[in-house]
Amino acid sequence: MDLHTGEQIVFQGHPSWRAAPSFYLKGILPVLVVAVILFFAVSTAAGILAVVIGTALVVVVGIVKRAATDYVITTERLHIRRGLLSKHVQQTSIDRVQNVNTNQSVLERVLRVGHVDFDTAGTDDSDFTFRGIAHPDQIVAAVDRAQRTQRAAPAGGPQPL
């Protein structure tokens, strides 16, 4: 991400590894179903092979998905970048953020991860969310700091944090 003159990074990160268990459970369940079918329909070896290959594939996809997602909050913008080969980038000005909401299930609260959803002015892009982020309350505080910094900045640019 190229920063504008005077723009500073307030937060930069990836989804937390602690958010991965739900992804892995959703991925491994179908693997187990296929493995059980192969175990009874074909052979024990086919079932075991399906578990090993399927589990390895789910783990690799989870690691790549986490590493290929970047979240950045600066004194001027929110930025989400997803993907390795193809990229999906979302960006909005920090002054367009109207509401910041956090969502955490019981398990996510135990793991100290959650989703931070940003409502922005005048856009139909309803999915501007930092997913699986560690300590979502700190993200809310970072956005608040960035907004206060931008409001306090003179016309020439933002002030240092």
C-alpha positions in Angstrom: 0.0 0.0 0.0 1.4 3.4 -1.0 1.0 6.0 1.6 0.1 9.6 0.9 2.4 12.4 2.0 2.0 12.7 5.8 -0.1 9.6 6.1 0.8 7.2 8.9 -0.1 3.6 9.6 -2.1 3.2 12.8 -2.7 -0.6 12.5 -1.4 -3.2 10.1 -2.1 -6.9 10.4 -3.7 -10.2 9.2 -6.5 -12.3 10.6 -5.4 -14.0 13.8 -4.3 -17.6 13.8 -6.7 -18.0 16.7 -9.6 -17.4 14.3 -8.6 -20.4 12.1 -10.1 -23.3 14.2 -13.6 -22.5 12.8 -12.3 -22.5 9.2 -10.5 -25.8 9.8 -13.5 -27.5 11.4 -15.7 -26.4 8.5 -13.1 -27.8 6.1 -12.2 -31.0 7.9 -15.9 -32.1 8.4 -16.4 -32.8 4.6 -13.0 -34.5 4.5 -14.1 -36.9 7.2 -17.4 -37.6 5.5 -15.6 -38.5 2.3 -13.0 -40.5 4.2 -15.7 -42.6 6.0 -17.5 -43.2 2.7 -14.2 -44.3 1.1 -13.3 -46.4 4.1 -16.5 -48.5 3.9 -17.0 -48.4 0.1 -13.5 -48.8 -1.2 -10.9 -49.7 1.4 -9.3 -48.8 4.7 -6.2 -47.4 2.9 -8.4 -45.1 0.7 -10.2 -43.7 3.8 -6.9 -43.1 5.5 -5.4 -41.5 2.4 -8.4 -39.2 2.1 -8.0 -38.0 5.7 -4.3 -37.3 5.3 -4.5 -35.5 1.9 -7.8 -33.7 2.8 -6.5 -32.5 6.1 -3.2 -31.3 4.6 -5.1 -29.5 1.9 -7.4 -27.7 4.4 -4.4 -26.7 6.6 -2.5 -25.3 3.6 -5.5 -23.4 2.3 -6.1 -21.9 5.8 -2.5 -20.8 6.1 -2.5 -19.2 2.6 -5.8 -17.5 3.1 -4.6 -15.9 6.4 -1.3 -14.8 4.9 -3.0 -13.4 1.8 -5.3 -11.1 3.7 -3.9 -7.7 4.9 -5.7 -5.1 7.0 -4.4 -1.6 7.3 -5.7 1.5 9.1 -3.9 4.7 8.4 -4.6 8.3 9.5 -6.5 8.7 6.2 -7.8 5.3 5.0 -9.0 1.8 5.8 -7.6 -0.8 3.4 -8.4 -4.5 3.0 -6.4 -6.6 0.5 -7.2 -10.3 -0.1 -5.7 -12.8 -2.5 -2.4 -14.1 -3.8 -2.9 -14.6 -7.6 -5.9 -12.5 -8.0 -6.4 -9.5 -5.7 -9.5 -8.0 -4.2 -8.8 -4.6 -2.6 -11.3 -2.5 -0.6 -10.4 1.0 0.5 -12.3 3.9 2.0 -11.4 7.3 3.6 -11.3 7.3 7.4 -13.6 10.3 7.5 -16.4 8.2 5.7 -16.5 5.7 8.5 -19.7 6.4 10.5 -20.0 3.3 12.7 -17.6 0.6 13.9 -19.2 -2.6 15.2 -17.6 -5.6 16.7 -19.1 -9.1 16.6 -17.8 -12.1 18.7 -19.3 -15.5 19.3 -18.8 -17.1 22.7 -15.9 -19.2 21.2 -14.4 -16.0 19.6 -14.5 -14.2 23.0 -12.6 -17.1 24.6 -10.1 -17.0 21.8 -10.0 -13.1 21.9 -10.8 -12.7 18.2 -13.8 -11.3 16.3 -15.1 -9.3 13.4 -14.9 -5.5 13.1 -17.5 -4.2 10.7 -17.2 -0.6 9.3 -20.3 1.2 8.1 -19.3 3.9 5.6 -21.1 6.9 4.3 -22.7 6.8 0.9 -21.5 3.3 -0.2 -23.4 0.2 -1.1 -20.4 -2.0 -0.2 -22.0 -3.6 2.9 -19.1 -6.0 3.5 -16.2 -3.8 4.8 -15.1 -6.0 7.6 -11.9 -7.1 9.3 -12.6 -10.8 9.9 -10.9 -12.9 12.5 -9.0 -10.1 13.9 -7.2 -10.4 17.3 -8.4 -8.0 20.0 -11.2 -6.2 18.0 -11.5 -3.6 20.7 -8.0 -2.4 19.8 -9.1 -2.0 16.2 -12.0 0.2 17.2 -9.6 2.3 19.3 -7.2 2.6 16.3 -10.0 3.9 14.1 -11.0 6.4 16.7 -7.4 7.6 17.0 -7.2 7.9 13.2 -10.4 9.9 13.0 -9.4 12.2 15.8 -6.0 12.8 14.2 -7.6 13.6 10.9 -10.2 16.0 12.5 -7.4 17.8 14.4 -5.1 18.0 11.3 -4.6 21.4 9.7 -5.5 21.8 6.0 -1.9 20.9 5.0 -2.2 17.3 6.3 -2.5 15.0 9.3 -0.6 15.5 12.5 1.6 12.7 13.9 -0.1 10.3 16.3 
